[in-house]
Amino acid sequence: MKVSKRRWSYFWILAGIVVLAVALFFMNAFNGPNPFPEGEQKTFFVSKGQTFRSIVDSLEAQHLIRSRALFVFVARVMGGMERMQIGKYLFASGISNADLFTSLRTGRDNSLIAVTIPEGTRARTQSRLYARLLGIDSSRFMMLVKQVAFIHDLGIRDTSLEGYLLPDTYGFSWQSDEAEILERMAGQFKEFYNDSLLARQQQLGWTTKQVLTLASIVEAEAVEPSERPIIAGVYLNRIQKGMKLEADPTVQYGLADPPRRVLYADLRVDHPYNTYVRRGLPPGPINNPGRSSILAALYPARHQYLYFVADGKGGHRFSRTYAEHRRNVSLYRKARRAAAQKT
């Protein structure tokens, strides 16, 4: 009888040890910290099409998990390995396997990426910027920019989104859908281009496309913000007099990508965007203008200027006659020669 009781005592002690060991194992596997040897925080990306195995490979390679086997064990117990969310994640040193897996499965710690689109950037330049910062497909981005059905779905009656992608700072998730990005940018433009601006456009007798086309030229020409309405006024005066706009940025838009310096020979090449050859506005915007340039196109300064040329200091000299313009051109060339001699 005593032997039997002793055996039972050993059994319960052994069972208790096993239960304790299992409990400790689960606590360590689920809640044990993953210390990062290289710092207190780490950025981790999950991209489209990544399998759970490749994600674990990346976690292990970047030293975010102390044990591959333990992390996989936790993931199998918790379930949902096939539902890992794409995104950019920021993890703190010491995060547990359970918290790390939950974050990746639900997208809980998915960080927004700030993308600043400079004023006057072309859609193609924007696509490359988004591809570099967000990992999107730049080719699909550009395909949608020119897809008429998609453009009309956005409420824009045009054949291209060039000009309607309002420059600003946006926050997007890693590998956001290209259509979502374009919808957001076009939506920002529509919010800015409100009823009062539409009323002003109608007062001028222009279309939105014409306003954006003029604004895009102003954006490409202006350096000093205060000169935007003046430059818009110059082009409006030339249009009203039936003169050619003779705007170098429009010629440049028709050149091979990437943009290069306009040569005299380029001014003679006949293409729809060459305003040295063709009168009036070009077929559409040559970039995506910012708010200030759009307002300048809608509210141009009233004056008699027909010409302008750079002054070599970041601004322009404006003139009413061609003779005065030639003198200003000579001053600009003189300033360039002086600057070249100093360097």
C-alpha positions as CSV (number, residue, x, y, z in Angstrom):
1,M,0.0,0.0,0.0
2,K,2.8,2.4,0.9
3,V,4.6,1.6,-2.4
4,S,1.4,2.3,-4.4
5,K,1.0,5.6,-2.7
6,R,4.6,6.5,-3.3
7,R,4.2,5.6,-7.0
8,W,1.2,7.9,-7.2
9,S,3.1,10.6,-5.6
10,Y,5.9,10.3,-8.1
11,F,3.3,10.2,-10.9
12,W,1.7,13.5,-9.8
13,I,5.0,15.1,-9.3
14,L,6.1,14.1,-12.8
15,A,2.8,15.2,-14.2
16,G,3.2,18.5,-12.5
17,I,6.6,18.9,-13.9
18,V,5.4,18.1,-17.4
19,V,2.5,20.6,-17.1
20,L,4.8,23.3,-15.8
21,A,7.3,22.6,-18.6
22,V,4.5,22.8,-21.2
23,A,3.2,26.0,-19.6
24,L,6.6,27.5,-19.6
25,F,7.2,26.5,-23.2
26,F,3.9,28.1,-24.3
27,M,4.7,31.2,-22.3
28,N,8.1,31.4,-23.9
29,A,6.8,30.7,-27.4
30,F,3.9,33.1,-27.3
31,N,5.0,35.9,-24.9
32,G,8.8,35.6,-24.8
33,P,10.6,38.8,-26.1
34,N,12.3,39.1,-29.4
35,P,15.2,41.4,-28.7
36,F,16.7,43.2,-31.8
37,P,20.5,43.2,-31.7
38,E,20.8,46.2,-34.1
39,G,18.5,48.7,-32.4
40,E,15.3,49.5,-30.5
41,Q,13.0,49.5,-33.6
42,K,12.9,47.8,-37.0
43,T,11.0,48.5,-40.2
44,F,9.6,45.4,-41.9
45,F,7.8,45.2,-45.3
46,V,5.3,42.6,-46.5
47,S,4.8,42.8,-50.2
48,K,2.1,41.5,-52.6
49,G,2.3,37.8,-53.4
50,Q,4.6,37.0,-50.5
51,T,4.0,33.5,-49.0
52,F,4.0,32.9,-45.3
53,R,7.3,31.0,-45.7
54,S,9.0,33.9,-47.5
55,I,7.8,36.3,-44.8
56,V,9.3,34.0,-42.1
57,D,12.5,33.9,-44.1
58,S,12.6,37.7,-44.1
59,L,11.8,37.9,-40.4
60,E,14.7,35.5,-39.7
61,A,17.1,37.2,-42.0
62,Q,16.4,40.6,-40.4
63,H,16.7,39.2,-36.9
64,L,13.2,40.1,-35.8
65,I,12.5,36.6,-34.4
66,R,14.9,34.7,-32.1
67,S,13.6,31.3,-33.2
68,R,12.0,30.4,-36.5
69,A,10.6,27.2,-35.1
70,L,8.9,29.0,-32.2
71,F,7.4,31.7,-34.4
72,V,6.0,29.1,-36.9
73,F,4.6,27.1,-33.9
74,V,2.8,30.1,-32.6
75,A,1.5,31.0,-36.1
76,R,0.1,27.4,-36.5
77,V,-1.6,27.5,-33.1
78,M,-3.1,30.9,-33.7
79,G,-4.1,30.2,-37.3
80,G,-4.6,32.6,-40.3
81,M,-1.2,32.2,-41.8
82,E,-2.7,32.7,-45.3
83,R,-4.1,36.1,-44.3
84,M,-0.9,38.1,-43.8
85,Q,-1.4,41.8,-44.6
86,I,0.8,43.7,-47.0
87,G,2.3,46.9,-45.6
88,K,5.1,48.7,-43.9
89,Y,5.5,47.8,-40.2
90,L,7.5,49.3,-37.4
91,F,8.3,46.9,-34.6
92,A,9.8,47.6,-31.2
93,S,12.6,45.5,-29.8
94,G,11.2,42.9,-27.4
95,I,7.9,42.3,-29.2
96,S,6.5,38.8,-28.6
97,N,5.8,36.2,-31.3
98,A,2.1,36.4,-30.5
99,D,2.0,40.2,-31.0
100,L,4.2,40.1,-34.1
101,F,2.1,37.5,-35.8
102,T,-1.2,39.2,-34.8
103,S,0.2,42.5,-36.3
104,L,1.1,40.8,-39.6
105,R,-2.2,38.9,-39.8
106,T,-4.4,41.9,-39.1
107,G,-2.3,44.8,-40.3
108,R,-2.6,46.4,-36.9
109,D,0.7,48.2,-37.0
110,N,0.7,49.0,-40.7
111,S,2.4,52.4,-41.0
112,L,1.4,55.1,-43.5
113,I,4.2,56.3,-45.8
114,A,4.3,60.0,-46.4
115,V,4.8,60.8,-50.1
116,T,5.4,64.5,-51.2
117,I,4.5,65.2,-54.8
118,P,6.3,68.4,-55.9
119,E,4.3,71.0,-57.9
120,G,4.7,70.7,-61.6
121,T,5.7,67.0,-61.7
122,R,4.4,64.9,-64.7
123,A,2.3,61.8,-64.1
124,R,5.2,59.7,-65.3
125,T,7.5,61.3,-62.7
126,Q,4.9,60.7,-60.0
127,S,4.6,57.0,-61.0
128,R,8.4,56.6,-60.5
129,L,8.3,58.4,-57.2
130,Y,5.4,56.2,-55.9
131,A,7.2,53.1,-57.2
132,R,10.3,54.0,-55.3
133,L,8.6,54.9,-52.0
134,L,5.6,52.6,-52.0
135,G,6.6,49.7,-54.2
136,I,3.7,50.1,-56.7
137,D,3.6,49.1,-60.4
138,S,4.5,52.3,-62.3
139,S,3.4,50.8,-65.6
140,R,-0.1,50.1,-64.2
141,F,-0.2,53.6,-62.7
142,M,0.5,55.1,-66.2
143,M,-2.0,52.8,-67.9
144,L,-4.7,54.0,-65.5
145,V,-3.7,57.7,-66.1
146,K,-4.7,57.2,-69.7
147,Q,-7.6,54.8,-69.3
148,V,-10.7,56.7,-70.4
149,A,-13.2,54.5,-68.6
150,F,-11.3,54.8,-65.3
151,I,-10.9,58.5,-65.7
152,H,-14.7,58.9,-66.3
153,D,-15.4,56.8,-63.3
154,L,-13.5,59.4,-61.3
155,G,-16.0,62.0,-62.6
156,I,-13.4,63.7,-64.9
157,R,-14.4,64.2,-68.5
158,D,-11.1,64.0,-70.2
159,T,-8.8,61.4,-71.8
160,S,-5.9,61.7,-69.4
161,L,-5.3,62.5,-65.7
162,E,-2.3,64.6,-66.5
163,G,-3.0,67.9,-64.8
164,Y,-5.6,66.5,-62.4
165,L,-3.2,64.8,-60.0
166,L,-2.9,67.6,-57.5
167,P,0.6,67.9,-55.9
168,D,0.5,67.5,-52.1
169,T,1.8,65.3,-49.3
170,Y,-0.2,62.1,-49.1
171,G,-0.1,59.2,-46.7
172,F,-0.4,55.7,-48.3
173,S,0.2,52.2,-47.2
174,W,3.0,50.1,-48.6
175,Q,2.0,48.8,-52.1
176,S,-1.3,50.6,-52.1
177,D,-3.4,49.9,-55.2
178,E,-2.5,52.2,-58.1
179,A,-6.2,53.0,-58.7
180,E,-6.6,54.0,-55.0
181,I,-3.6,56.4,-55.3
182,L,-5.0,58.1,-58.5
183,E,-8.5,58.3,-57.0
184,R,-7.1,60.0,-53.9
185,M,-5.1,62.6,-55.9
186,A,-7.9,63.3,-58.3
187,G,-10.3,63.6,-55.4
188,Q,-8.0,66.1,-53.8
189,F,-8.1,68.2,-57.0
190,K,-11.9,68.1,-57.2
191,E,-12.1,69.2,-53.6
192,F,-9.9,72.1,-54.3
193,Y,-11.5,73.0,-57.6
194,N,-14.8,74.0,-55.9
195,D,-17.9,75.7,-57.2
196,S,-16.4,79.2,-56.9
197,L,-13.5,78.2,-59.1
198,L,-15.8,76.5,-61.6
199,A,-17.9,79.7,-61.7
200,R,-14.8,81.7,-62.4
201,Q,-13.8,79.2,-65.2
202,Q,-17.3,79.7,-66.8
203,Q,-16.9,83.5,-66.5
204,L,-13.7,83.2,-68.5
205,G,-15.4,81.0,-71.1
206,W,-12.8,78.2,-70.6
207,T,-12.9,74.5,-69.8
208,T,-11.2,72.9,-66.9
209,K,-8.8,71.3,-69.2
210,Q,-7.8,74.7,-70.7
211,V,-7.4,76.2,-67.2
212,L,-5.1,73.3,-66.2
213,T,-3.2,73.5,-69.5
214,L,-2.4,77.2,-68.9
215,A,-1.7,76.6,-65.2
216,S,0.8,73.8,-66.1
217,I,2.7,76.2,-68.4
218,V,2.8,78.8,-65.7
219,E,4.0,76.2,-63.2
220,A,6.8,75.2,-65.5
221,E,7.9,78.9,-66.1
222,A,7.5,80.5,-62.7
223,V,10.1,80.5,-60.0
224,E,8.9,83.4,-57.9
225,P,5.4,82.8,-56.6
226,S,4.5,86.4,-57.0
227,E,5.1,86.2,-60.8
228,R,2.6,83.4,-61.5
229,P,-0.4,85.7,-62.2
230,I,1.9,88.0,-64.3
231,I,3.1,85.1,-66.4
232,A,-0.5,83.8,-66.8
233,G,-1.4,87.3,-67.9
234,V,1.4,87.4,-70.6
235,Y,0.1,84.1,-72.1
236,L,-3.5,85.3,-72.0
237,N,-2.5,88.5,-73.8
238,R,-0.8,86.5,-76.5
239,I,-3.8,84.3,-76.9
240,Q,-6.1,87.2,-77.3
241,K,-3.8,88.8,-79.9
242,G,-3.6,85.6,-81.9
243,M,0.1,85.3,-81.1
244,K,1.9,82.0,-80.6
245,L,2.7,81.2,-77.0
246,E,6.3,80.2,-77.7
247,A,6.7,78.5,-74.3
248,D,9.8,76.3,-74.1
249,P,8.2,73.9,-71.5
250,T,5.6,72.9,-74.0
251,V,8.3,72.0,-76.6
252,Q,10.1,70.1,-73.9
253,Y,7.0,68.0,-73.2
254,G,7.1,66.7,-76.7
255,L,10.7,65.6,-76.5
256,A,11.9,62.2,-75.6
257,D,11.7,61.1,-71.9
258,P,13.5,62.1,-69.7
259,P,13.3,65.8,-70.3
260,R,16.4,67.6,-71.7
261,R,17.4,71.1,-72.6
262,V,15.4,72.6,-75.5
263,L,17.6,73.3,-78.5
264,Y,16.9,75.8,-81.3
265,A,16.3,72.8,-83.7
266,D,13.6,71.6,-81.4
267,L,11.6,74.8,-81.8
268,R,11.1,74.0,-85.5
269,V,9.8,70.4,-85.0
270,D,6.1,70.3,-85.7
271,H,4.2,68.4,-83.0
272,P,0.9,69.2,-81.1
273,Y,2.8,70.6,-78.1
274,N,5.2,72.9,-80.0
275,T,3.8,76.3,-79.3
276,Y,6.5,77.9,-81.4
277,V,4.8,76.2,-84.4
278,R,1.2,76.0,-83.4
279,R,-1.1,78.8,-82.1
280,G,-3.1,78.6,-79.0
281,L,-2.9,76.3,-76.0
282,P,-1.4,72.8,-76.5
283,P,-3.8,69.8,-76.4
284,G,-3.5,69.4,-72.7
285,P,-1.6,70.0,-69.5
286,I,2.2,69.4,-69.6
287,N,2.5,68.6,-65.9
288,N,0.4,68.6,-62.7
289,P,0.2,72.2,-61.5
290,G,-0.1,73.3,-57.9
291,R,-2.9,75.3,-56.4
292,S,-1.1,78.7,-56.8
293,S,-0.6,78.2,-60.6
294,I,-4.2,77.1,-61.0
295,L,-5.4,80.2,-59.2
296,A,-3.0,82.3,-61.4
297,A,-4.6,80.8,-64.5
298,L,-8.0,81.6,-63.3
299,Y,-7.1,85.1,-62.0
300,P,-4.3,86.4,-64.2
301,A,-2.8,89.8,-63.7
302,R,-4.1,92.5,-66.0
303,H,-1.3,94.3,-67.8
304,Q,0.1,94.9,-71.3
305,Y,3.1,92.6,-71.2
306,L,3.6,90.2,-74.1
307,Y,7.1,89.0,-73.4
308,F,9.3,87.9,-70.5
309,V,12.8,86.5,-70.1
310,A,14.8,85.3,-67.1
311,D,16.7,88.0,-65.2
312,G,19.4,85.6,-64.0
313,K,18.4,86.0,-60.4
314,G,15.5,83.6,-60.2
315,G,12.8,86.0,-61.6
316,H,11.9,87.5,-65.0
317,R,11.9,90.8,-66.8
318,F,8.6,91.6,-68.5
319,S,8.2,93.8,-71.6
320,R,5.4,95.2,-73.8
321,T,7.3,95.4,-77.1
322,Y,9.6,93.1,-78.9
323,A,12.4,95.7,-79.0
324,E,12.2,96.0,-75.2
325,H,12.2,92.2,-75.0
326,R,15.4,92.0,-77.1
327,R,17.1,94.4,-74.7
328,N,16.1,92.2,-71.8
329,V,17.4,89.2,-73.6
330,S,20.7,90.9,-74.0
331,L,20.8,91.8,-70.3
332,Y,20.1,88.1,-69.5
333,R,22.9,86.9,-71.7
334,K,25.3,89.4,-70.2
335,A,24.4,88.2,-66.7
336,R,25.0,84.6,-67.7
337,R,28.4,85.4,-69.1
338,A,29.3,87.3,-65.9
339,A,28.2,84.3,-63.8
340,A,30.1,81.9,-66.0
341,Q,33.3,84.0,-65.6
342,K,33.0,83.8,-61.8
343,T,32.9,80.0,-61.7
